[in-house]
Each structure stands twice: as structure tokens, then as C-alpha cells.
Amino acid sequence: MKDKFFTQENCDRCGGSLNGCRTMSKFSEACICMICSDKDQQDPDYKKAVEADREQIKRGNYRFPGIRGGKV
């Protein structure tokens, strides 16, 4: 069974096509397009979100829901 991240066709945030390019939001578990990823990077809390994600990965937590949890 494939993970939904790799099979879904539309961005969780804007609904646009993922068309082979996708990433996970640093703020939530949303699978987002690169346009939404660029918007994420403009958020004032982006650096905080990246640091929290890295810290969780260092601890072995690969299922960290992001600093905003399940919110898209």
C-alpha cells in the first residue's frame, strides 16, 4: 500500500495540481505544491517550524505533525 503523500493528485492547501512536485508543509501534515511551499517560507514562523521539525527528526520522530498540528 502506497502512502497517500505519493499518490494524491492535488495540494491539500490550494487544491492545485501536484504534477510530480510536492512537499510536506513545515507547519502541518499537509501535502502541498511548490507555490504553497513558497508561501510557507514567507511566514514569520517558518524558521521556528523548520527548527522544530529538525529537532523531532533528531529524536527519531518522523511523524511530527508540525508546529500547527493538523491544520492545513
C-alpha positions in Angstrom: 0.0 0.0 0.0 1.4 3.4 -1.0 1.5 6.4 1.2 -1.2 9.0 0.3 1.6 11.6 0.1 3.0 9.9 -3.1 -0.4 9.2 -4.7 -2.6 12.2 -4.2 -3.0 14.5 -7.2 -4.0 17.8 -5.5 -2.5 20.1 -3.0 -4.1 19.9 0.5 -4.0 23.7 0.8 -4.9 25.2 -2.5 -6.3 22.2 -4.4 -3.9 22.8 -7.3 -2.2 20.0 -9.2 0.8 18.4 -7.6 2.0 17.3 -11.0 5.0 15.4 -9.8 6.3 18.2 -7.4 5.2 18.1 -3.8 6.5 18.6 -0.3 5.2 18.4 3.2 4.4 21.6 4.9 6.7 22.6 7.8 3.6 23.8 9.7 1.3 20.7 9.4 1.0 17.3 7.8 -0.4 18.8 4.6 1.0 17.7 1.3 1.5 20.9 -0.6 2.5 22.2 -4.0 5.6 24.3 -4.5 3.6 27.5 -4.8 2.2 26.9 -1.3 5.7 25.9 -0.1 7.0 29.3 -1.3 4.2 30.9 0.7 5.1 28.8 3.8 8.7 30.1 3.5 7.4 33.7 3.8 5.6 33.1 7.1 7.2 34.8 10.1 7.2 31.4 11.9 8.9 29.4 9.1 12.3 29.3 10.8 10.7 28.2 14.0 8.8 25.5 12.2 11.9 24.2 10.4 13.9 24.1 13.6 11.1 22.2 15.4 10.9 19.7 12.6 14.7 19.1 12.6 14.7 18.6 16.4 11.9 16.0 16.1 13.8 14.1 13.4 17.0 14.1 15.5 14.9 12.4 18.2 13.6 9.8 15.8 10.2 11.2 15.4 9.4 11.1 11.7 5.7 11.7 12.2 5.9 15.2 13.7 2.6 16.9 12.9 4.3 20.4 12.7 4.0 23.3 15.0 0.4 24.0 13.8 -0.6 20.4 14.1 -3.1 19.0 11.7 -4.1 22.5 10.4 -3.7 22.9 6.7 
